[in-house]
């Protein structure tokens, strides 16, 4: 009877430990993905800035042509 109780306790402990390890691993993956998304956002912001500058240059060139 005592051996069976210890087996159930070890099994319960193993399940709890496995669950905690799965949570920690999931958080690790989530952090890595968040960093990738942040990096992608920075690249998109840089590209948007370049496109905006080019758009301003085009608008200036068009306005100069209209004046003539």
C-alpha positions as CSV (number, residue, x, y, z in Angstrom):
1,X,0.0,0.0,0.0
2,X,2.8,2.4,0.9
3,X,4.7,1.6,-2.4
4,X,1.6,2.4,-4.4
5,X,1.2,5.7,-2.7
6,X,4.8,6.6,-3.4
7,X,4.4,5.6,-7.0
8,X,1.4,7.9,-7.3
9,X,3.3,10.8,-5.6
10,X,6.3,10.3,-8.0
11,X,3.9,10.2,-11.0
12,X,2.2,13.4,-9.8
13,X,5.5,15.1,-9.2
14,X,6.7,14.1,-12.7
15,X,3.5,15.4,-14.3
16,X,3.9,18.8,-12.5
17,X,7.6,19.0,-13.3
18,X,6.9,18.2,-17.0
19,X,4.2,20.8,-17.1
20,X,6.5,23.5,-15.6
21,X,9.3,22.6,-18.1
22,X,6.8,22.8,-21.0
23,X,5.7,26.3,-19.8
24,X,9.4,27.5,-19.5
25,X,10.1,26.2,-23.0
26,X,7.0,27.9,-24.4
27,X,8.1,31.2,-22.8
28,X,11.5,30.8,-24.3
29,X,10.1,30.2,-27.8
30,X,7.7,33.2,-27.3
31,X,10.6,35.5,-26.4
32,X,12.6,34.4,-29.4
33,X,9.6,35.0,-31.7
34,X,9.0,38.4,-30.2
35,X,12.6,39.4,-30.9
36,X,12.2,38.3,-34.5
37,X,9.0,40.3,-34.9
38,X,10.7,43.4,-33.3
39,X,13.5,43.0,-35.8
40,X,11.1,42.8,-38.7
41,X,9.3,45.9,-37.4
42,X,12.5,47.8,-37.4
43,X,13.3,46.8,-40.9
44,X,9.8,47.8,-42.1
45,X,10.2,51.2,-40.4
46,X,13.6,51.7,-42.2
47,X,12.0,50.8,-45.5
48,X,9.0,53.0,-44.9
49,X,11.3,55.9,-44.1
50,X,13.2,55.4,-47.4
51,X,10.0,55.2,-49.4
52,X,8.7,58.4,-47.7
53,X,11.9,60.2,-48.6
54,X,11.7,59.0,-52.2
55,X,8.1,60.1,-52.4
56,X,9.0,63.6,-51.2
57,X,11.7,63.8,-53.8
58,X,9.3,62.8,-56.5
59,X,6.7,65.3,-55.3
60,X,9.3,68.0,-55.4
61,X,10.4,67.1,-58.9
62,X,6.8,67.1,-60.1
63,X,6.1,70.5,-58.5
64,X,9.2,71.9,-60.2
65,X,8.0,70.6,-63.6
66,X,4.5,72.1,-63.1
67,X,5.9,75.6,-62.3
68,X,7.7,75.7,-65.7
